[in-house]
Amino acid sequence: MSTIEDPVTFVVPGDLHLTVAGLDNHLVAVRMVEEVNELIRPDFVQFIGDNVQDATEAQFRLFDDLRQRLICPHFALVGDHDVKGDPGAKGFRSRFGQTTGSTSLRGFRLIRLDTQQSKPMGLSADQVDWLRAEVDSALASGERPVIFQHNYPFQVWEDFDGPGVDEWRAVVQTRRIAAIICGHTHYWQVANDGRNAVVAVRSIGDPEGGEPGYLVGHLAGDNLAIAYRTPGEPGPLVMVTHPREAILATGPAHVVSGRDRFEVRTWATSDVAEVVGRIDGGEWFPLEPVSPGRWWAALPGDRLAKGRHRFEVRAVDAMGSEGGRSIEFAVDPTGRFTAVPAAVPTVEGTAFC
């Protein structure tokens, strides 16, 4: 059973591909910054790479202007477009510092990788050694590692292969990684390879499969939750923080095995007046406020059949605007669970890779 903990909340915008001010991608990015500052107020923002299109001085200045509007800490990964004509990433480093790094925050080790040390992708031996040491250090100190990197391991029509990739796989397949968050793909996808939960965030610059936006992530103990938000979207932002969504479940701790509870977070520009939920299309029931923006209700896991169930939640603010979220979660009264590799939504083609 979950408990309300002090979570780590973060935002990951999709690849920006900035060129000049006033284009749609720039306007979406500006609106994203406004929502980060005014609505979500996360612990940090992680730019996921391909922040600019051609790595020109003017484009980097535009990115500088955008990120300097943020009132929370932020970090920038390097993507393939950020090092166009500059394979050593000298221009990127001169502005943003080292292309790798790590931060410890409330029980998590947030690790930022540079997967552009070789073309079309790759990691140096030194970086792999550093990654291995960071992950092992985190686990030894009781922290859960979270990896942020530009390249997505399950990109269609593109090989996730290059120098250091086999060694990267050896690290993430033999240690418990809380999450791997990526960009590069232009489409949104969540994958579970049976060991790790991996998310690719839809591009803001050239989106495929839906509207451009950003990921909101929640980490608390063994809870991992994500939601996708389109800037300017009306109504509250709603996230189910417990139970864990089935596609993100990688072990027995991530399934419901008895009496439990639903936990939900909301963000809204006006007070949330009501939050209600339902299981498998049944009757709606109220969730009770726990603290500002946090709600809960009993989850009768002891009365649910083994297998997957759907939880829908709806929030209405004082202005009458509505937001919602629907997830599938897994139930097994024995507490046993083996993740089945899967990726949602299914993506079979892309125009960009």
SEDRENRO-585933 format. One record per residue (C-alpha): x, y, z; chain; residue number from 1; residue in one letter. Coordinates in steps of 0.05 Angstrom, whole numbers, plus 5000, padded with zeros to 4 digits. Example, Ala and Ser with C-alpha at 12.3 -4.5 7.8 and 13.67 -1.06 7.14 Angstrom:
// residues 2
<r c1="5246" c2="4910" c3="5156" kette="A" nr="1" rest="a"/>
<r c1="5273" c2="4979" c3="5143" kette="A" nr="2" rest="s"/>
END
This chain:
// residues 353
<r c1="5000" c2="5000" c3="5000" kette="A" nr="1" rest="m"/>
<r c1="5025" c2="5069" c3="4983" kette="A" nr="2" rest="s"/>
<r c1="5034" c2="5126" c3="5031" kette="A" nr="3" rest="t"/>
<r c1="5032" c2="5200" c3="5016" kette="A" nr="4" rest="i"/>
<r c1="5105" c2="5220" c3="5010" kette="A" nr="5" rest="e"/>
<r c1="5142" c2="5282" c3="4991" kette="A" nr="6" rest="d"/>
<r c1="5147" c2="5271" c3="4916" kette="A" nr="7" rest="p"/>
<r c1="5196" c2="5294" c3="4863" kette="A" nr="8" rest="v"/>
<r c1="5157" c2="5328" c3="4808" kette="A" nr="9" rest="t"/>
<r c1="5190" c2="5345" c3="4741" kette="A" nr="10" rest="f"/>
<r c1="5172" c2="5368" c3="4671" kette="A" nr="11" rest="v"/>
<r c1="5203" c2="5344" c3="4606" kette="A" nr="12" rest="v"/>
<r c1="5186" c2="5384" c3="4544" kette="A" nr="13" rest="p"/>
<r c1="5191" c2="5347" c3="4478" kette="A" nr="14" rest="g"/>
<r c1="5247" c2="5365" c3="4429" kette="A" nr="15" rest="d"/>
<r c1="5239" c2="5440" c3="4415" kette="A" nr="16" rest="l"/>
<r c1="5277" c2="5447" c3="4348" kette="A" nr="17" rest="h"/>
<r c1="5278" c2="5522" c3="4357" kette="A" nr="18" rest="l"/>
<r c1="5296" c2="5565" c3="4297" kette="A" nr="19" rest="t"/>
<r c1="5264" c2="5635" c3="4301" kette="A" nr="20" rest="v"/>
<r c1="5217" c2="5668" c3="4349" kette="A" nr="21" rest="a"/>
<r c1="5143" c2="5668" c3="4335" kette="A" nr="22" rest="g"/>
<r c1="5136" c2="5601" c3="4300" kette="A" nr="23" rest="l"/>
<r c1="5088" c2="5550" c3="4328" kette="A" nr="24" rest="d"/>
<r c1="5141" c2="5510" c3="4364" kette="A" nr="25" rest="n"/>
<r c1="5169" c2="5572" c3="4398" kette="A" nr="26" rest="h"/>
<r c1="5099" c2="5595" c3="4419" kette="A" nr="27" rest="l"/>
<r c1="5084" c2="5526" c3="4448" kette="A" nr="28" rest="v"/>
<r c1="5150" c2="5526" c3="4485" kette="A" nr="29" rest="a"/>
<r c1="5135" c2="5596" c3="4514" kette="A" nr="30" rest="v"/>
<r c1="5066" c2="5572" c3="4537" kette="A" nr="31" rest="r"/>
<r c1="5098" c2="5511" c3="4568" kette="A" nr="32" rest="m"/>
<r c1="5145" c2="5555" c3="4608" kette="A" nr="33" rest="v"/>
<r c1="5086" c2="5597" c3="4632" kette="A" nr="34" rest="e"/>
<r c1="5049" c2="5534" c3="4655" kette="A" nr="35" rest="e"/>
<r c1="5111" c2="5508" c3="4690" kette="A" nr="36" rest="v"/>
<r c1="5118" c2="5573" c3="4728" kette="A" nr="37" rest="n"/>
<r c1="5045" c2="5586" c3="4743" kette="A" nr="38" rest="e"/>
<r c1="5011" c2="5519" c3="4746" kette="A" nr="39" rest="l"/>
<r c1="5058" c2="5460" c3="4760" kette="A" nr="40" rest="i"/>
<r c1="5117" c2="5491" c3="4796" kette="A" nr="41" rest="r"/>
<r c1="5159" c2="5427" c3="4791" kette="A" nr="42" rest="p"/>
<r c1="5225" c2="5412" c3="4825" kette="A" nr="43" rest="d"/>
<r c1="5260" c2="5419" c3="4757" kette="A" nr="44" rest="f"/>
<r c1="5252" c2="5420" c3="4682" kette="A" nr="45" rest="v"/>
<r c1="5293" c2="5372" c3="4640" kette="A" nr="46" rest="q"/>
<r c1="5302" c2="5393" c3="4567" kette="A" nr="47" rest="f"/>
<r c1="5311" c2="5327" c3="4531" kette="A" nr="48" rest="i"/>
<r c1="5355" c2="5349" c3="4472" kette="A" nr="49" rest="g"/>
<r c1="5347" c2="5376" c3="4402" kette="A" nr="50" rest="d"/>
<r c1="5334" c2="5442" c3="4436" kette="A" nr="51" rest="n"/>
<r c1="5351" c2="5479" c3="4372" kette="A" nr="52" rest="v"/>
<r c1="5349" c2="5458" c3="4299" kette="A" nr="53" rest="q"/>
<r c1="5417" c2="5478" c3="4270" kette="A" nr="54" rest="d"/>
<r c1="5462" c2="5495" c3="4329" kette="A" nr="55" rest="a"/>
<r c1="5470" c2="5567" c3="4307" kette="A" nr="56" rest="t"/>
<r c1="5486" c2="5624" c3="4353" kette="A" nr="57" rest="e"/>
<r c1="5419" c2="5657" c3="4342" kette="A" nr="58" rest="a"/>
<r c1="5381" c2="5593" c3="4356" kette="A" nr="59" rest="q"/>
<r c1="5419" c2="5582" c3="4421" kette="A" nr="60" rest="f"/>
<r c1="5403" c2="5653" c3="4441" kette="A" nr="61" rest="r"/>
<r c1="5330" c2="5638" c3="4430" kette="A" nr="62" rest="l"/>
<r c1="5336" c2="5576" c3="4474" kette="A" nr="63" rest="f"/>
<r c1="5373" c2="5617" c3="4526" kette="A" nr="64" rest="d"/>
<r c1="5316" c2="5667" c3="4528" kette="A" nr="65" rest="d"/>
<r c1="5266" c2="5611" c3="4538" kette="A" nr="66" rest="l"/>
<r c1="5301" c2="5574" c3="4593" kette="A" nr="67" rest="r"/>
<r c1="5318" c2="5638" c3="4631" kette="A" nr="68" rest="q"/>
<r c1="5244" c2="5651" c3="4639" kette="A" nr="69" rest="r"/>
<r c1="5238" c2="5589" c3="4683" kette="A" nr="70" rest="l"/>
<r c1="5234" c2="5602" c3="4758" kette="A" nr="71" rest="i"/>
<r c1="5253" c2="5530" c3="4776" kette="A" nr="72" rest="c"/>
<r c1="5320" c2="5494" c3="4765" kette="A" nr="73" rest="p"/>
<r c1="5330" c2="5465" c3="4696" kette="A" nr="74" rest="h"/>
<r c1="5378" c2="5421" c3="4657" kette="A" nr="75" rest="f"/>
<r c1="5391" c2="5412" c3="4583" kette="A" nr="76" rest="a"/>
<r c1="5412" c2="5348" c3="4547" kette="A" nr="77" rest="l"/>
<r c1="5448" c2="5349" c3="4482" kette="A" nr="78" rest="v"/>
<r c1="5413" c2="5322" c3="4420" kette="A" nr="79" rest="g"/>
<r c1="5437" c2="5308" c3="4350" kette="A" nr="80" rest="d"/>
<r c1="5411" c2="5376" c3="4325" kette="A" nr="81" rest="h"/>
<r c1="5447" c2="5412" c3="4382" kette="A" nr="82" rest="d"/>
<r c1="5514" c2="5389" c3="4355" kette="A" nr="83" rest="v"/>
<r c1="5502" c2="5400" c3="4281" kette="A" nr="84" rest="k"/>
<r c1="5569" c2="5417" c3="4251" kette="A" nr="85" rest="g"/>
<r c1="5599" c2="5412" c3="4321" kette="A" nr="86" rest="d"/>
<r c1="5609" c2="5338" c3="4338" kette="A" nr="87" rest="p"/>
<r c1="5649" c2="5355" c3="4400" kette="A" nr="88" rest="g"/>
<r c1="5591" c2="5396" c3="4428" kette="A" nr="89" rest="a"/>
<r c1="5638" c2="5454" c3="4443" kette="A" nr="90" rest="k"/>
<r c1="5584" c2="5506" c3="4429" kette="A" nr="91" rest="g"/>
<r c1="5534" c2="5470" c3="4472" kette="A" nr="92" rest="f"/>
<r c1="5583" c2="5462" c3="4531" kette="A" nr="93" rest="r"/>
<r c1="5603" c2="5535" c3="4527" kette="A" nr="94" rest="s"/>
<r c1="5531" c2="5554" c3="4542" kette="A" nr="95" rest="r"/>
<r c1="5504" c2="5498" c3="4585" kette="A" nr="96" rest="f"/>
<r c1="5564" c2="5465" c3="4616" kette="A" nr="97" rest="g"/>
<r c1="5579" c2="5391" c3="4615" kette="A" nr="98" rest="q"/>
<r c1="5535" c2="5345" c3="4574" kette="A" nr="99" rest="t"/>
<r c1="5529" c2="5295" c3="4631" kette="A" nr="100" rest="t"/>
<r c1="5514" c2="5302" c3="4705" kette="A" nr="101" rest="g"/>
<r c1="5474" c2="5277" c3="4764" kette="A" nr="102" rest="s"/>
<r c1="5433" c2="5305" c3="4821" kette="A" nr="103" rest="t"/>
<r c1="5407" c2="5272" c3="4884" kette="A" nr="104" rest="s"/>
<r c1="5337" c2="5293" c3="4905" kette="A" nr="105" rest="l"/>
<r c1="5292" c2="5261" c3="4958" kette="A" nr="106" rest="r"/>
<r c1="5315" c2="5190" c3="4949" kette="A" nr="107" rest="g"/>
<r c1="5328" c2="5192" c3="4875" kette="A" nr="108" rest="f"/>
<r c1="5392" c2="5198" c3="4834" kette="A" nr="109" rest="r"/>
<r c1="5376" c2="5237" c3="4771" kette="A" nr="110" rest="l"/>
<r c1="5427" c2="5218" c3="4718" kette="A" nr="111" rest="i"/>
<r c1="5436" c2="5258" c3="4653" kette="A" nr="112" rest="r"/>
<r c1="5471" c2="5223" c3="4595" kette="A" nr="113" rest="l"/>
<r c1="5502" c2="5246" c3="4530" kette="A" nr="114" rest="d"/>
<r c1="5483" c2="5195" c3="4476" kette="A" nr="115" rest="t"/>
<r c1="5513" c2="5239" c3="4422" kette="A" nr="116" rest="q"/>
<r c1="5587" c2="5223" c3="4433" kette="A" nr="117" rest="q"/>
<r c1="5587" c2="5184" c3="4367" kette="A" nr="118" rest="s"/>
<r c1="5546" c2="5187" c3="4304" kette="A" nr="119" rest="k"/>
<r c1="5489" c2="5171" c3="4297" kette="A" nr="120" rest="p"/>
<r c1="5493" c2="5156" c3="4371" kette="A" nr="121" rest="m"/>
<r c1="5540" c2="5127" c3="4423" kette="A" nr="122" rest="g"/>
<r c1="5573" c2="5135" c3="4490" kette="A" nr="123" rest="l"/>
<r c1="5647" c2="5138" c3="4506" kette="A" nr="124" rest="s"/>
<r c1="5679" c2="5085" c3="4550" kette="A" nr="125" rest="a"/>
<r c1="5691" c2="5138" c3="4602" kette="A" nr="126" rest="d"/>
<r c1="5618" c2="5158" c3="4603" kette="A" nr="127" rest="q"/>
<r c1="5595" c2="5085" c3="4610" kette="A" nr="128" rest="v"/>
<r c1="5644" c2="5076" c3="4668" kette="A" nr="129" rest="d"/>
<r c1="5615" c2="5139" c3="4700" kette="A" nr="130" rest="w"/>
<r c1="5544" c2="5115" c3="4689" kette="A" nr="131" rest="l"/>
<r c1="5559" c2="5048" c3="4721" kette="A" nr="132" rest="r"/>
<r c1="5591" c2="5082" c3="4781" kette="A" nr="133" rest="a"/>
<r c1="5533" c2="5132" c3="4789" kette="A" nr="134" rest="e"/>
<r c1="5481" c2="5076" c3="4788" kette="A" nr="135" rest="v"/>
<r c1="5520" c2="5033" c3="4836" kette="A" nr="136" rest="d"/>
<r c1="5532" c2="5091" c3="4882" kette="A" nr="137" rest="s"/>
<r c1="5459" c2="5109" c3="4881" kette="A" nr="138" rest="a"/>
<r c1="5436" c2="5039" c3="4897" kette="A" nr="139" rest="l"/>
<r c1="5488" c2="5031" c3="4952" kette="A" nr="140" rest="a"/>
<r c1="5462" c2="5095" c3="4985" kette="A" nr="141" rest="s"/>
<r c1="5389" c2="5074" c3="4980" kette="A" nr="142" rest="g"/>
<r c1="5373" c2="5120" c3="4922" kette="A" nr="143" rest="e"/>
<r c1="5332" c2="5100" c3="4861" kette="A" nr="144" rest="r"/>
<r c1="5367" c2="5117" c3="4794" kette="A" nr="145" rest="p"/>
<r c1="5329" c2="5155" c3="4741" kette="A" nr="146" rest="v"/>
<r c1="5362" c2="5164" c3="4673" kette="A" nr="147" rest="i"/>
<r c1="5349" c2="5221" c3="4624" kette="A" nr="148" rest="f"/>
<r c1="5378" c2="5214" c3="4554" kette="A" nr="149" rest="q"/>
<r c1="5363" c2="5239" c3="4485" kette="A" nr="150" rest="h"/>
<r c1="5360" c2="5174" c3="4445" kette="A" nr="151" rest="n"/>
<r c1="5303" c2="5125" c3="4456" kette="A" nr="152" rest="y"/>
<r c1="5321" c2="5051" c3="4457" kette="A" nr="153" rest="p"/>
<r c1="5259" c2="5029" c3="4419" kette="A" nr="154" rest="f"/>
<r c1="5258" c2="5081" c3="4363" kette="A" nr="155" rest="q"/>
<r c1="5226" c2="5053" c3="4300" kette="A" nr="156" rest="v"/>
<r c1="5265" c2="5055" c3="4235" kette="A" nr="157" rest="w"/>
<r c1="5329" c2="5072" c3="4272" kette="A" nr="158" rest="e"/>
<r c1="5380" c2="5028" c3="4308" kette="A" nr="159" rest="d"/>
<r c1="5395" c2="5041" c3="4381" kette="A" nr="160" rest="f"/>
<r c1="5466" c2="5019" c3="4369" kette="A" nr="161" rest="d"/>
<r c1="5535" c2="5048" c3="4370" kette="A" nr="162" rest="g"/>
<r c1="5597" c2="5053" c3="4414" kette="A" nr="163" rest="p"/>
<r c1="5582" c2="5039" c3="4487" kette="A" nr="164" rest="g"/>
<r c1="5510" c2="5017" c3="4476" kette="A" nr="165" rest="v"/>
<r c1="5522" c2="4944" c3="4494" kette="A" nr="166" rest="d"/>
<r c1="5556" c2="4968" c3="4557" kette="A" nr="167" rest="e"/>
<r c1="5497" c2="5015" c3="4570" kette="A" nr="168" rest="w"/>
<r c1="5450" c2="4956" c3="4564" kette="A" nr="169" rest="r"/>
<r c1="5492" c2="4916" c3="4612" kette="A" nr="170" rest="a"/>
<r c1="5483" c2="4971" c3="4664" kette="A" nr="171" rest="v"/>
<r c1="5408" c2="4982" c3="4657" kette="A" nr="172" rest="v"/>
<r c1="5391" c2="4908" c3="4650" kette="A" nr="173" rest="q"/>
<r c1="5429" c2="4887" c3="4712" kette="A" nr="174" rest="t"/>
<r c1="5409" c2="4943" c3="4760" kette="A" nr="175" rest="r"/>
<r c1="5341" c2="4969" c3="4781" kette="A" nr="176" rest="r"/>
<r c1="5329" c2="5034" c3="4744" kette="A" nr="177" rest="i"/>
<r c1="5267" c2="5073" c3="4767" kette="A" nr="178" rest="a"/>
<r c1="5254" c2="5103" c3="4698" kette="A" nr="179" rest="a"/>
<r c1="5288" c2="5121" c3="4633" kette="A" nr="180" rest="i"/>
<r c1="5262" c2="5185" c3="4600" kette="A" nr="181" rest="i"/>
<r c1="5280" c2="5201" c3="4528" kette="A" nr="182" rest="c"/>
<r c1="5265" c2="5247" c3="4469" kette="A" nr="183" rest="g"/>
<r c1="5287" c2="5243" c3="4396" kette="A" nr="184" rest="h"/>
<r c1="5228" c2="5203" c3="4369" kette="A" nr="185" rest="t"/>
<r c1="5179" c2="5260" c3="4352" kette="A" nr="186" rest="h"/>
<r c1="5122" c2="5214" c3="4376" kette="A" nr="187" rest="y"/>
<r c1="5099" c2="5196" c3="4447" kette="A" nr="188" rest="w"/>
<r c1="5109" c2="5125" c3="4470" kette="A" nr="189" rest="q"/>
<r c1="5115" c2="5087" c3="4536" kette="A" nr="190" rest="v"/>
<r c1="5153" c2="5021" c3="4533" kette="A" nr="191" rest="a"/>
<r c1="5165" c2="4965" c3="4583" kette="A" nr="192" rest="n"/>
<r c1="5218" c2="4915" c3="4564" kette="A" nr="193" rest="d"/>
<r c1="5203" c2="4870" c3="4624" kette="A" nr="194" rest="g"/>
<r c1="5257" c2="4903" c3="4665" kette="A" nr="195" rest="r"/>
<r c1="5253" c2="4979" c3="4655" kette="A" nr="196" rest="n"/>
<r c1="5199" c2="5031" c3="4642" kette="A" nr="197" rest="a"/>
<r c1="5221" c2="5077" c3="4585" kette="A" nr="198" rest="v"/>
<r c1="5185" c2="5139" c3="4560" kette="A" nr="199" rest="v"/>
<r c1="5194" c2="5178" c3="4495" kette="A" nr="200" rest="a"/>
<r c1="5165" c2="5248" c3="4497" kette="A" nr="201" rest="v"/>
<r c1="5131" c2="5276" c3="4435" kette="A" nr="202" rest="r"/>
<r c1="5169" c2="5331" c3="4398" kette="A" nr="203" rest="s"/>
<r c1="5147" c2="5403" c3="4404" kette="A" nr="204" rest="i"/>
<r c1="5184" c2="5422" c3="4341" kette="A" nr="205" rest="g"/>
<r c1="5157" c2="5368" c3="4294" kette="A" nr="206" rest="d"/>
<r c1="5104" c2="5328" c3="4331" kette="A" nr="207" rest="p"/>
<r c1="5077" c2="5262" c3="4306" kette="A" nr="208" rest="e"/>
<r c1="5016" c2="5225" c3="4330" kette="A" nr="209" rest="g"/>
<r c1="4984" c2="5283" c3="4368" kette="A" nr="210" rest="g"/>
<r c1="4991" c2="5353" c3="4394" kette="A" nr="211" rest="e"/>
<r c1="5058" c2="5379" c3="4419" kette="A" nr="212" rest="p"/>
<r c1="5067" c2="5382" c3="4494" kette="A" nr="213" rest="g"/>
<r c1="5106" c2="5359" c3="4554" kette="A" nr="214" rest="y"/>
<r c1="5112" c2="5304" c3="4604" kette="A" nr="215" rest="l"/>
<r c1="5097" c2="5315" c3="4678" kette="A" nr="216" rest="v"/>
<r c1="5132" c2="5262" c3="4721" kette="A" nr="217" rest="g"/>
<r c1="5120" c2="5242" c3="4793" kette="A" nr="218" rest="h"/>
<r c1="5169" c2="5201" c3="4835" kette="A" nr="219" rest="l"/>
<r c1="5156" c2="5181" c3="4907" kette="A" nr="220" rest="a"/>
<r c1="5185" c2="5119" c3="4939" kette="A" nr="221" rest="g"/>
<r c1="5166" c2="5062" c3="4892" kette="A" nr="222" rest="d"/>
<r c1="5114" c2="5104" c3="4856" kette="A" nr="223" rest="n"/>
<r c1="5126" c2="5127" c3="4785" kette="A" nr="224" rest="l"/>
<r c1="5071" c2="5165" c3="4749" kette="A" nr="225" rest="a"/>
<r c1="5069" c2="5206" c3="4685" kette="A" nr="226" rest="i"/>
<r c1="5019" c2="5250" c3="4649" kette="A" nr="227" rest="a"/>
<r c1="5022" c2="5286" c3="4582" kette="A" nr="228" rest="y"/>
<r c1="4999" c2="5358" c3="4578" kette="A" nr="229" rest="r"/>
<r c1="4986" c2="5402" c3="4518" kette="A" nr="230" rest="t"/>
<r c1="5002" c2="5475" c3="4534" kette="A" nr="231" rest="p"/>
<r c1="4939" c2="5516" c3="4539" kette="A" nr="232" rest="g"/>
<r c1="4896" c2="5454" c3="4550" kette="A" nr="233" rest="e"/>
<r c1="4835" c2="5475" c3="4590" kette="A" nr="234" rest="p"/>
<r c1="4817" c2="5445" c3="4656" kette="A" nr="235" rest="g"/>
<r c1="4858" c2="5416" c3="4713" kette="A" nr="236" rest="p"/>
<r c1="4917" c2="5372" c3="4700" kette="A" nr="237" rest="l"/>
<r c1="4902" c2="5305" c3="4733" kette="A" nr="238" rest="v"/>
<r c1="4952" c2="5249" c3="4749" kette="A" nr="239" rest="m"/>
<r c1="4940" c2="5181" c3="4782" kette="A" nr="240" rest="v"/>
<r c1="5001" c2="5173" c3="4826" kette="A" nr="241" rest="t"/>
<r c1="4980" c2="5106" c3="4856" kette="A" nr="242" rest="h"/>
<r c1="4969" c2="5051" c3="4837" kette="A" nr="243" rest="p"/>
<r c1="5023" c2="5047" c3="4785" kette="A" nr="244" rest="r"/>
<r c1="5000" c2="5045" c3="4713" kette="A" nr="245" rest="e"/>
<r c1="5006" c2="4974" c3="4685" kette="A" nr="246" rest="a"/>
<r c1="5051" c2="4994" c3="4627" kette="A" nr="247" rest="i"/>
<r c1="5100" c2="5023" c3="4679" kette="A" nr="248" rest="l"/>
<r c1="5098" c2="4962" c3="4725" kette="A" nr="249" rest="a"/>
<r c1="5163" c2="4923" c3="4725" kette="A" nr="250" rest="t"/>
<r c1="5157" c2="4881" c3="4788" kette="A" nr="251" rest="g"/>
<r c1="5111" c2="4853" c3="4843" kette="A" nr="252" rest="p"/>
<r c1="5115" c2="4918" c3="4883" kette="A" nr="253" rest="a"/>
<r c1="5078" c2="4952" c3="4827" kette="A" nr="254" rest="h"/>
<r c1="5013" c2="4911" c3="4829" kette="A" nr="255" rest="v"/>
<r c1="4954" c2="4914" c3="4876" kette="A" nr="256" rest="v"/>
<r c1="4950" c2="4853" c3="4920" kette="A" nr="257" rest="s"/>
<r c1="4897" c2="4872" c3="4972" kette="A" nr="258" rest="g"/>
<r c1="4864" c2="4932" c3="5003" kette="A" nr="259" rest="r"/>
<r c1="4899" c2="4994" c3="4979" kette="A" nr="260" rest="d"/>
<r c1="4881" c2="5065" c3="4958" kette="A" nr="261" rest="r"/>
<r c1="4878" c2="5109" c3="4898" kette="A" nr="262" rest="f"/>
<r c1="4921" c2="5171" c3="4901" kette="A" nr="263" rest="e"/>
<r c1="4912" c2="5229" c3="4853" kette="A" nr="264" rest="v"/>
<r c1="4947" c2="5296" c3="4842" kette="A" nr="265" rest="r"/>
<r c1="4914" c2="5356" c3="4810" kette="A" nr="266" rest="t"/>
<r c1="4941" c2="5423" c3="4785" kette="A" nr="267" rest="w"/>
<r c1="4892" c2="5478" c3="4768" kette="A" nr="268" rest="a"/>
<r c1="4890" c2="5553" c3="4761" kette="A" nr="269" rest="t"/>
<r c1="4829" c2="5557" c3="4807" kette="A" nr="270" rest="s"/>
<r c1="4810" c2="5513" c3="4866" kette="A" nr="271" rest="d"/>
<r c1="4790" c2="5442" c3="4849" kette="A" nr="272" rest="v"/>
<r c1="4718" c2="5434" c3="4874" kette="A" nr="273" rest="a"/>
<r c1="4709" c2="5359" c3="4863" kette="A" nr="274" rest="e"/>
<r c1="4748" c2="5297" c3="4844" kette="A" nr="275" rest="v"/>
<r c1="4711" c2="5232" c3="4829" kette="A" nr="276" rest="v"/>
<r c1="4733" c2="5164" c3="4804" kette="A" nr="277" rest="g"/>
<r c1="4706" c2="5098" c3="4781" kette="A" nr="278" rest="r"/>
<r c1="4731" c2="5027" c3="4769" kette="A" nr="279" rest="i"/>
<r c1="4717" c2="4989" c3="4705" kette="A" nr="280" rest="d"/>
<r c1="4661" c2="5036" c3="4685" kette="A" nr="281" rest="g"/>
<r c1="4623" c2="5028" c3="4750" kette="A" nr="282" rest="g"/>
<r c1="4591" c2="5080" c3="4794" kette="A" nr="283" rest="e"/>
<r c1="4628" c2="5144" c3="4807" kette="A" nr="284" rest="w"/>
<r c1="4654" c2="5155" c3="4878" kette="A" nr="285" rest="f"/>
<r c1="4686" c2="5216" c3="4911" kette="A" nr="286" rest="p"/>
<r c1="4759" c2="5224" c3="4927" kette="A" nr="287" rest="l"/>
<r c1="4776" c2="5261" c3="4991" kette="A" nr="288" rest="e"/>
<r c1="4827" c2="5317" c3="4996" kette="A" nr="289" rest="p"/>
<r c1="4891" c2="5299" c3="5034" kette="A" nr="290" rest="v"/>
<r c1="4929" c2="5364" c3="5024" kette="A" nr="291" rest="s"/>
<r c1="4927" c2="5418" c3="4970" kette="A" nr="292" rest="p"/>
<r c1="4926" c2="5383" c3="4903" kette="A" nr="293" rest="g"/>
<r c1="4926" c2="5312" c3="4932" kette="A" nr="294" rest="r"/>
<r c1="4866" c2="5266" c3="4936" kette="A" nr="295" rest="w"/>
<r c1="4853" c2="5194" c3="4955" kette="A" nr="296" rest="w"/>
<r c1="4799" c2="5141" c3="4960" kette="A" nr="297" rest="a"/>
<r c1="4798" c2="5068" c3="4983" kette="A" nr="298" rest="a"/>
<r c1="4818" c2="5017" c3="4930" kette="A" nr="299" rest="l"/>
<r c1="4782" c2="4951" c3="4944" kette="A" nr="300" rest="p"/>
<r c1="4837" c2="4908" c3="4917" kette="A" nr="301" rest="g"/>
<r c1="4814" c2="4849" c3="4959" kette="A" nr="302" rest="d"/>
<r c1="4749" c2="4849" c3="4919" kette="A" nr="303" rest="r"/>
<r c1="4778" c2="4856" c3="4849" kette="A" nr="304" rest="l"/>
<r c1="4792" c2="4797" c3="4804" kette="A" nr="305" rest="a"/>
<r c1="4863" c2="4780" c3="4785" kette="A" nr="306" rest="k"/>
<r c1="4883" c2="4817" c3="4722" kette="A" nr="307" rest="g"/>
<r c1="4879" c2="4887" c3="4694" kette="A" nr="308" rest="r"/>
<r c1="4827" c2="4939" c3="4715" kette="A" nr="309" rest="h"/>
<r c1="4813" c2="5010" c3="4692" kette="A" nr="310" rest="r"/>
<r c1="4810" c2="5070" c3="4738" kette="A" nr="311" rest="f"/>
<r c1="4781" c2="5134" c3="4712" kette="A" nr="312" rest="e"/>
<r c1="4786" c2="5199" c3="4750" kette="A" nr="313" rest="v"/>
<r c1="4754" c2="5267" c3="4736" kette="A" nr="314" rest="r"/>
<r c1="4768" c2="5334" c3="4769" kette="A" nr="315" rest="a"/>
<r c1="4726" c2="5397" c3="4764" kette="A" nr="316" rest="v"/>
<r c1="4752" c2="5465" c3="4785" kette="A" nr="317" rest="d"/>
<r c1="4714" c2="5524" c3="4814" kette="A" nr="318" rest="a"/>
<r c1="4704" c2="5553" c3="4744" kette="A" nr="319" rest="m"/>
<r c1="4671" c2="5489" c3="4720" kette="A" nr="320" rest="g"/>
<r c1="4730" c2="5467" c3="4677" kette="A" nr="321" rest="s"/>
<r c1="4742" c2="5392" c3="4676" kette="A" nr="322" rest="e"/>
<r c1="4804" c2="5349" c3="4669" kette="A" nr="323" rest="g"/>
<r c1="4813" c2="5275" c3="4674" kette="A" nr="324" rest="g"/>
<r c1="4857" c2="5214" c3="4669" kette="A" nr="325" rest="r"/>
<r c1="4846" c2="5140" c3="4656" kette="A" nr="326" rest="s"/>
<r c1="4896" c2="5085" c3="4671" kette="A" nr="327" rest="i"/>
<r c1="4899" c2="5009" c3="4673" kette="A" nr="328" rest="e"/>
<r c1="4929" c2="4977" c3="4736" kette="A" nr="329" rest="f"/>
<r c1="4945" c2="4905" c3="4752" kette="A" nr="330" rest="a"/>
<r c1="4916" c2="4863" c3="4809" kette="A" nr="331" rest="v"/>
<r c1="4942" c2="4797" c3="4836" kette="A" nr="332" rest="d"/>
<r c1="4922" c2="4775" c3="4906" kette="A" nr="333" rest="p"/>
<r c1="4985" c2="4732" c3="4910" kette="A" nr="334" rest="t"/>
<r c1="5029" c2="4793" c3="4897" kette="A" nr="335" rest="g"/>
<r c1="5065" c2="4758" c3="4840" kette="A" nr="336" rest="r"/>
<r c1="5079" c2="4794" c3="4776" kette="A" nr="337" rest="f"/>
<r c1="5124" c2="4788" c3="4715" kette="A" nr="338" rest="t"/>
<r c1="5124" c2="4845" c3="4666" kette="A" nr="339" rest="a"/>
<r c1="5106" c2="4828" c3="4594" kette="A" nr="340" rest="v"/>
<r c1="5145" c2="4871" c3="4544" kette="A" nr="341" rest="p"/>
<r c1="5100" c2="4921" c3="4510" kette="A" nr="342" rest="a"/>
<r c1="5098" c2="4991" c3="4482" kette="A" nr="343" rest="a"/>
<r c1="5038" c2="5039" c3="4477" kette="A" nr="344" rest="v"/>
<r c1="5015" c2="5068" c3="4432" kette="A" nr="345" rest="p"/>
<r c1="5038" c2="5023" c3="4375" kette="A" nr="346" rest="t"/>
<r c1="5081" c2="5062" c3="4326" kette="A" nr="347" rest="v"/>
<r c1="5101" c2="5031" c3="4260" kette="A" nr="348" rest="e"/>
<r c1="5129" c2="5090" c3="4222" kette="A" nr="349" rest="g"/>
<r c1="5159" c2="5159" c3="4229" kette="A" nr="350" rest="t"/>
<r c1="5175" c2="5214" c3="4180" kette="A" nr="351" rest="a"/>
<r c1="5237" c2="5238" c3="4218" kette="A" nr="352" rest="f"/>
<r c1="5284" c2="5179" c3="4227" kette="A" nr="353" rest="c"/>
END
